[in-house]
Amino acid sequence: MEEGEKKYKEGIAYGLWAGWLFGFAGLHRLYLGKYGTGFLWLFTWGCLGIGQLYDLITMRRQVEEANLLEEARALRELRRAQPQRTPQQLLLDAAMREGGKLTVTQAAMITGYSFQEAEQVLREMVASGYVDVGNEPDSGVIVYYFPELRARPRIGREDF
C-alpha cells in the first residue's frame, strides 16, 4: 500500500452496501474486514434492514476505522521487520552527534534511557576497551570519550 493510499474506498463500500437491494446484505462489512457481522447481516438480511440503515448512516466512519486499523497493522509489521538497535548502537550514534564524547546526562537524554541504564552501558563499553573515561577540565563532569569517533571527521550513516 503506497503512502497516502487507502486500502478501503468509500465508493466501493457504498456499492457493496447496495447489494442489500438484491438480497446480499452485509457485503460491505465483509469488504471492511468485519466478517462476523458481515455473515450475520448476510443471513439475517441486514438484521431485518435495521443494521443496513445504521451502516448507511455510519459508512464513512466505518471506512475510516478500517483504514486506520490497516495502517496500524502495516506499522506493526514494519516495526517487526526492522532490527532493534542495541543500547551500544544508540550510544555510538549519540556520541557521533556529540563529537565523540558523552556525559551520562547527554546519553540519557538522547537515548531515552534512565541515568542508571545509560551509565551502566557506558561503563560496560569502558570495561571492554571501546570507550575512555575522564573529567571535563572546566566543570569536573565525568565524560566518556569515544576515541575512534573523535579522531575522524564525522561520518553519517548514509556514507556506509
C-alpha positions in Angstrom: 0.0 0.0 0.0 1.5 3.3 -1.1 1.8 6.1 1.5 -1.4 8.2 1.4 -3.3 5.5 -0.5 -6.2 4.0 1.4 -7.0 0.3 1.1 -10.7 0.7 1.7 -12.7 3.1 -0.5 -16.0 4.7 0.4 -17.4 4.3 -3.1 -16.8 0.6 -3.1 -18.3 0.2 0.4 -21.4 2.1 -0.6 -21.7 0.0 -3.8 -21.5 -3.2 -1.8 -24.0 -1.9 0.7 -26.4 -1.6 -2.2 -26.2 -5.4 -2.6 -28.8 -5.4 0.1 -31.4 -4.3 -2.5 -30.7 -7.6 -4.3 -30.7 -9.8 -1.2 -27.0 -9.7 -0.4 -26.8 -7.7 2.8 -23.5 -7.3 4.7 -21.1 -7.4 1.7 -19.8 -4.0 2.7 -19.0 -5.4 6.2 -17.1 -8.3 4.7 -15.2 -5.9 2.5 -14.2 -3.8 5.6 -13.0 -6.9 7.4 -15.9 -7.3 9.8 -16.5 -10.9 9.0 -18.6 -11.8 12.0 -21.2 -9.1 11.5 -20.9 -9.4 7.7 -22.1 -13.0 7.8 -24.7 -12.1 10.4 -26.0 -9.4 8.1 -25.9 -11.8 5.1 -28.1 -14.4 6.8 -30.5 -12.0 8.5 -31.0 -9.6 5.6 -29.0 -6.9 7.4 -30.7 -7.6 10.8 -34.1 -7.0 9.0 -32.8 -3.9 7.4 -32.1 -2.0 10.7 -28.3 -2.8 10.6 -28.2 -1.9 6.9 -29.7 1.5 7.6 -27.4 2.1 10.5 -24.4 1.2 8.3 -25.7 3.6 5.6 -25.5 6.4 8.2 -22.1 5.4 9.6 -20.4 4.1 6.5 -17.8 7.0 6.2 -16.7 6.4 9.8 -16.5 2.6 9.3 -14.3 3.0 6.2 -12.0 5.5 8.1 -11.8 3.0 11.0 -10.9 0.1 8.7 -8.2 2.2 7.0 -6.8 3.2 10.4 -6.7 -0.4 11.5 -4.9 -1.3 8.3 -2.3 1.4 8.8 -1.7 0.2 12.4 -1.2 -3.4 11.1 1.2 -2.1 8.5 3.2 -0.1 11.1 3.3 -3.1 13.4 4.7 -5.3 10.6 7.2 -2.6 9.7 8.5 -2.4 13.2 8.6 -6.2 13.5 10.7 -6.3 10.3 13.2 -3.7 11.4 16.0 -4.9 13.7 16.1 -3.4 17.1 19.1 -1.2 17.8 21.2 -2.2 20.8 22.0 0.2 23.6 25.6 0.3 22.4 24.5 1.3 18.9 22.3 4.1 20.3 25.1 5.4 22.4 27.5 5.3 19.4 25.0 7.3 17.4 24.7 9.8 20.2 28.5 10.1 20.7 28.9 10.6 16.9 26.4 13.5 17.1 28.3 15.0 20.1 31.7 14.9 18.6 33.0 11.7 20.2 32.2 12.4 23.8 29.2 11.9 26.0 28.2 12.6 29.6 25.7 10.4 31.3 23.1 13.1 31.1 23.6 13.5 27.3 23.4 9.7 26.9 20.2 9.5 28.9 18.6 12.5 27.1 19.5 11.3 23.6 18.7 7.6 24.0 15.7 7.9 26.4 17.4 5.6 28.9 17.5 6.3 32.6 20.7 7.7 34.1 21.5 4.4 35.6 20.9 2.4 32.4 23.0 4.9 30.3 25.8 4.8 32.8 25.8 1.0 33.1 26.1 0.6 29.3 28.8 3.3 29.1 30.8 1.5 32.0 30.5 -1.8 30.1 31.9 -0.1 27.0 34.8 1.3 29.1 35.4 -2.2 30.6 35.6 -3.7 27.1 38.1 -1.1 26.0 36.0 0.8 23.4 35.5 3.9 25.4 37.7 6.0 27.7 36.5 7.9 30.7 37.8 11.2 32.1 36.7 14.5 33.5 35.8 17.8 31.8 38.6 20.2 32.8 36.3 23.1 33.5 33.4 21.5 35.3 34.8 18.2 36.5 31.8 16.3 34.9 32.6 12.7 34.1 32.9 12.4 30.3 33.0 9.2 28.2 35.3 9.6 25.2 35.0 7.5 22.0 38.5 7.8 20.5 37.6 6.4 17.1 34.8 8.9 16.7 37.0 11.9 17.8 40.0 11.0 15.6 38.0 11.0 12.4 35.7 13.6 10.8 32.0 12.9 11.3 30.7 10.2 9.1 27.0 10.0 8.6 25.2 6.7 8.4 24.4 7.3 4.7 28.2 7.2 4.0 28.4 3.5 4.7 
